[in-house]
Amino acid sequence: MLGIRNNQLRILDIFLEECHGLERPLTDERAATKVRSILGIGSRRQLNEDHAAAERWCDLRGHFDVWRRRG
């Protein structure tokens, strides 16, 4: 999903649950829908076509990385 390695997907699910209100069950589909909602996009393709959406993705990744390091 969106360039994140598979072993990070479950960690991303927990991040989305704790920080962005992702509801259980934590499925790949729910996580992808939540990420698209946060980024304001309808598909991943828009990340290549919409500079602002790509910046929002970078911001979300940055927040995820900070959250993950805090453990």
C-alpha positions in Angstrom: 0.0 0.0 0.0 1.3 3.4 -1.0 5.0 2.4 -0.9 5.1 1.0 2.6 6.7 -2.4 3.1 4.4 -5.2 4.1 5.9 -5.6 7.6 4.9 -2.0 8.3 1.2 -2.4 7.2 0.0 -3.7 10.6 1.9 -0.9 12.3 0.3 1.6 10.0 -3.1 0.1 10.8 -2.4 0.8 14.5 -1.2 4.3 13.8 -4.4 5.0 11.8 -6.5 3.6 14.6 -4.8 5.6 17.4 -4.2 8.8 15.5 -6.9 9.0 12.8 -9.9 7.0 14.2 -9.6 3.9 12.0 -12.3 1.5 13.3 -11.9 -2.2 13.9 -11.6 -4.6 12.3 -8.3 -3.3 11.0 -8.3 -4.6 7.5 -6.2 -3.5 4.5 -9.3 -2.2 2.7 -10.3 -0.1 5.7 -6.8 1.3 6.1 -6.6 2.1 2.4 -10.0 3.9 2.5 -8.9 5.8 5.6 -5.6 6.9 4.0 -7.4 8.1 0.8 -9.9 10.0 3.0 -7.1 11.7 5.0 -5.3 12.6 1.8 -8.5 13.7 0.1 -8.0 11.4 -2.9 -10.1 8.8 -4.7 -7.2 6.7 -5.9 -3.4 6.2 -5.4 -3.0 7.4 -9.0 -3.8 10.9 -7.8 -0.5 10.9 -5.8 1.3 11.0 -9.1 -1.0 13.6 -10.6 -1.7 16.0 -7.8 1.3 17.7 -6.2 -0.8 18.8 -3.1 -2.0 15.3 -2.5 1.6 14.0 -2.8 2.7 16.5 -0.2 -0.1 15.4 2.1 1.1 11.8 1.7 4.7 12.9 2.7 3.3 14.7 5.7 1.3 11.6 6.8 4.4 9.4 6.3 6.4 11.9 8.4 3.8 11.8 11.2 3.7 8.0 11.0 7.5 7.8 11.3 7.6 10.1 14.3 4.8 8.1 15.9 6.6 4.8 15.2 9.9 6.1 16.7 8.1 7.1 19.9 7.0 3.4 20.2 
